[in-house]
């Protein structure tokens, strides 16, 4: 009987260890909640002061505090680390709010984030300034980007669309109020199209007009035609459409002037024009020319894009430009246009120069991270903006059929905009026998 009991205990222990090992690989959230978080919390609590001291994140106390420590408490005066205000566990890691003492700044903590990661045995440590004098350490217990899972609370709202997950487990939002113009770069099979699908899926649920510019004969965007207000598939039609958007921009500026405001969102809701998001797929097709007779068309396209990028934010027209490369090698106007694109998302690229095109002028520290994205991680990218901050993100794998279904579901949100009517794609009604029909855009005439 004793032998049987010992055998059962040993088998139970092995089964438990095997179950935890399986959970660590297949269900990392479960493993983190049961094992990882308690262990990391204890390690952080026990080693916090010594770790901060070793990392150089302590300062000498003020004169009054040092005097009180020596004279009243009769203790040796020691350097003071940031004070812990709050510790909170999540399904992906720990969130620790710190009050910085005089003499420390957020940049000091950011510079030591890699050392803190190794000291506490977590996958990553991200430092975010929450308000003056306070920072939040976002510790991630495991590789959140290995299997992307969007947070439940990540839903489209206002002019913000959650499109990816950051490496700290939070949702990355494409907010058009904060970054009205954006550039997305990436090589073939890097996840660039997947990023656009998630973006269209979120935008389709908002009261906005979506304008597609897909000069690859519409192979990427034509399936989303039920939710598009306009779609062009050739450079000639793109030139006509962009000219119409510039004219609409000028009309909207006249509207702002008549009401004495400087921004679309300052108008009363009943007078506010519908925001327009222009989705440009493979921008190089708009810049490249094959003969001398195409130069005039290219000049019109580039001029219109630059004017929209410079001024259209105030009247609610936003650019979302996508391509494999976007630099001076595309010709005149490319660098000027890129300078107006505040938001940057760079997927895996084929050379360091392409990463520099997208990130060097806004977040130079992010260039090495973008250059080292592996091929077996499609959808992984580096997101940055003009503030200099950047983060690694990954887009969830969203099927084309799923996005098409959302576009059909919210087709009733397509606004009535007469100036875009000539470019409205033709959407035949689906038949029960053949299923949804292929979308073929209506030919556009100037």
N, C-alpha and C positions, 0 to 999 in steps of 0.2 A: 504493500500500500504506500509505503514511504517512497519507493522508487517511482510509482505511478504519479504521485504528487509532484515529485521533483521533475519528472518528464513533462507534466502538464505546465508547470511554472516556466520551465525552459522554453517550451513550445510557445506559450503565451508571450514571453519576452521577445522571442525571435519574430513572432507574428506582428507584435507591436512595433518593433524596430523596422521590419519590412514595410509595414503600413506607413510609418512616418517617412521612410525613404521614398516610397511611391508618391506620397502626398507632396514631398518636396519638389519632385520633378513634374508630376501631372496636375497637382492642385496646390500651387505655391501660396495662394491666399489662405487656404486651410492650414498649411504648415506654418505659415507666418503667425497666424492668430493663435495656434496652439503652442508652438515652440519658439519660433523666432522672436516674436515681440516680447515675451517675458524675459528671455535671455538677454536680448539687446537692451531692454529697459534697465535690468539689473546691472549690466556691464556699464551702461552710461552713468547710472547713479553712483556707482562705486568709484569710477575712474574719472569723473567729470573734472574735478579740481586739478588733479595731476596732469590730465591730458591738456587742459587749457594752458597750464603752466609750461609744459614742454613745447606746445605749439606757439608760444609767445603771445598768447591772448589774455594776459594778465597785466595789470598796471599797479603802480604803487598807490596806496590809499592816500586820501587827502591828509593834510596836516592835523586837522582836528580828530579824524578817525584814528590816525596813528598814535596821537597823544592819548586818547581814551583807551586804546588797546594796551599801551604800555603802562599807563598810570592806574587805570581802574581795573581792567581785566587782568592785568599782570601777565600778559601773554606776548609772545614774539610777534612783531609786525610782519605780516606776510602779504605778498601781492594779491590783488583782488581780481577774480575772474568775472565775466558777465554773470549777472544774477538771473537764475531760472525763474521765469514768471509762470510758465505753464508747460505741462507735458501732456500730449494727447496721442493716443494710439489710433491708427487707421487700418484699413484692410490691406494697405500696401507698405506701411512704414510707421514712423514716429514724427510728430510735429512738436518742436520745442521752441517756445518763445523766450528770447533772451533780452534783458535790459542791459545795454552796453554802458560800461563805466566811462567817465571822462578820460579821454586819451585814446579810445578805440573808435574805429569807424567800420561800417559794413564791409568796406574793401579789405580790411585786415582779416575778417572772418572768411570772406570769399577766397582769399589767397591761401587759407589753411584748410579749405574744404576737403582736399584730397588726403591730407594727413588725418583729419577727423574721420574720414571714411574708413581708413585702415585701422585706426585706433579702436573704433567701435564695431568693426566687422560688419558693415552694411554695404549694400551694393553701390549706393551713391548718396552724397550729401549736397543738397542745393540750398543756398543761402538767399533769402528774400527779405528786403527791407520792407517792413509793414508800416512803420511811421518813424518820425525822427527819434533816434535813440533806441529803437527796437528792431530786432531781426528775428526771422523764423528759420530754424534749421529744419529742412524737410528731408528726413532720412528715409530712403527706400530700402526695404529689406531684401528685395530680390529684383531680378530683371523684369521690370514691368513691360518693356517693349518686346519681349520674346513672344508673348501672346497678348495682343492688344485687346483690351476690354474697356469700352468707354464708360465713364462714371454714369450712374443712373440719372443724376441731376443735370447732365449735359444735354440741353435741348436748345434749339434756336430761339432767340429772343431779341427784340429790338432790331438792330442791324448786326448782330453777332451770331456766328455759326460755329459750333464745335465740330472740328474736322479731324482731330488727332488727339493722341495722348502724349503728354510730356513724360520724361523719364522719372519725374517725381510722383507720377500717378495722377496728376491733375489734368484737366482737359485743356487742350490748346484751341483757342477760339480765334476765328478770323473775324475781327471786329472792324467794320467799315467806318465807324465813327472815329476810331483811333488811328487806323492805318487805311486811308481811303484807296490808295493805289498800291498794288503789290506785284511782285515778280516771283515766279516759280520756275526753277531750273532743275534739270535732271537728265541723265542719259536714258537710252532705251531700257525698258524693263526695270527702271529704278523706282516705280510707284507714282510717277507724276500723274498719269491718267487716273489712278486710284484716288489721289488727293483731289483731283477735279471732280470726280464722281461724288465724293463725300461733300464737297462744297456745294455742288448743284443740288444734291439731296436735301441739304439744310436750307439753301436759299429758296427752293421750291415751296417751302412751307411758310415763307414770309411774304408780306404784301409788297413785293418789288417786281420790276420788269427785268427779265433776263434776256440779254442780247448775245447771241452766239456768233463768233467769227472763227470758222473752221475751214481753212483753205486746203485741207486734205480731202476735199470733196465731201465734207460732212461726215466722215466715217466715225468720228468721236462724238459729235454733238447732235447729229440728226435724230438719234433715238430718243432724245429728250425734247423733241419738238412740241409735244402737247403743252409744255410749260414755258416755252420760249416765246417771247414777243417778237423776236426777229432772229433770222439765221441766214448768214451768207457763207458761200462755199468757194468763192473765187476771189482773187485780188481785185478784179474790177468792181465786183459787187461790194467788197469791203470798202473800197474808196468811196463809193456812193453812200454807203451806210454811215461811215465816219463823218462825211460832210453833213449829213442830216443831223447827226448828234451834235456837231459843232453849232449848227443853226439853232437847234433846240436849247443848247447851252446859252446862247446869246438871248433867246426869248425869255429864259428863266431868270437871267440877270436883270432884264428889264422888269420882270415881276418883282424881284427883290427890291429894286430901286423904287418902284411905285409905292411899296409898303414900308420903305425906310428901314429895312433889315439887311444884314450882310450874310445870312446863312439860311438855307432851306428850312432848318429845324426851328427857326424863330418865327416862321409864318404860322398863322392859325391852321389847325388841322384841316378845316374845310377848304382852305386855299392852297394847301401844300401839294406840289406835284409829286407823282410817284417816283421813288428812287429807282435808278437804272444801274444795273451791274452788267458791264461789258466783259464777256469771257473770251479772251483771245487765245486760241490754241495754236501752238507753233508759230510764234511771232516772226521767225526768220522768213517765212513764206511771204510776208508783207514787205520785207526789206529787199529781198533778192530780186534781181531782174535778169532776163535772158536776152534782151535786145535793147537797143537804144531807144526804141519807141516806148518802152515801159518806164523810162525815167520820169516822165511827167506824172504818171500814175503813182509811182513810188513817192515822189515829192509831195503829192496831195495826202497820201496815207500818213507819211511821217509827220508832216505839219499838223494834221488833224490830231494824231495821237499825242504829240507834244502839247498842243493847246489844251486838250482834254486833261492830260496829266497835271498841267500847271494850274488850271483854274476850275475844273469841273467839280472839285470836292464841295465847294460852297453851294452848288445847286443840285447836289444829289446824284451825280453821275460818277460811277466808280469803275476803275480799270483793274482787271485781273488778267495779267499777261503771263503766258506760259511758253517755255521753249527749252531746247537742249543747250544752246549757247546764246549769249546776248552781250556782245561787246563791240568794240570799235571795228572789228573785222566785218560787221554787217553793213558798214558804210556810214555816211553822214547822218547825224541825228540820233544814232543809237545810244551813244554815251549821254547825250542831253536827256533823252527819254528815261534812261535807267536812273539818272540822278533824281527824278521826280517820283520814283516808285519806292515808297517808304517801307512797306513790308517786304521781307525777303524769306523765301523758303527754298533751300538747296538740297536736293536729293543726291544720290550717288552720282558722281561725275566721272568722266574718263580722264581728266587731267586737272592738275592743281589750278591752272589758269582759269578754268571755268568756275571753280569754287571762288576764286578771287574776284571774278566778275560780279558774283552775286553778293559777296560778304565783305570783301576787303575794305570797302568804303563806309560800311556801317558797323561791322563787328569783326575787326581783324583777328581777334582771338579765336573766332569760330571756324576759320579757314582750315586748320589742321583736322578738326573734328569732321568737317564735311568731306575732306579728302580721304578719310579712313573708313567710310561706311562700307561694310562688306556686301558682296553681291547676293548673299543668301538672306539678306534682310530687306526685301522690297518694301517700299513705303516709309522707310526710315529717312529722316531728313533733319537738317538744322534750320531752325526758324529764328530770325533776328529782325530787328527794326533799327531805326535811326537813333534810338537811345543808347545803343551799344550793348544792350543785353541780348542774350541768345540762350536757346535750349534745344536739346535733342528731342525730336518727336517721332511718332510712327502712326501712320494712318491705318485704321482697321480695314480689313479686306472686305470691301462691299461689292457685291455683284452688280453687273450692268442691269440685269433684269429687275433687281430691287430698286435701283434708282429710277428706271423707267416706270415702274409701278407707282412710285411716289409722285412722279411728274404727272401721270394720268390722274391720280387721286386729287391733286391740287391744281388741275388744269383750270378750274373755275376762278383761280386767283390771277389769271393773266389779265392785266389791266387793259382798258380801251385807250390806246394811244394812237391817234390818227397818223402822226408823223412816222410811225413804224409799220403801218399797215402794208405798204408796198413790199416790205421785207418779211412779212409774216409767213412762216413755213406752212405748207399744206399738210394737214393731218387727216388722212382718210379714216373713216370709222372702221374698227376691227370687226371682222366677220367671225362667227362662232366656229366655222369649219377650219379656217386657216389661221385663227388666232390673231394677235396684233399684227397689223400690216407694217411693212417697212415704211419709214417716214422719208418722203422725198420733198425737199424744199422747193417751193414755187420759184420758177425763174424770175430774177429781178431785172427790171428794165430801168434804165436811167431816164 
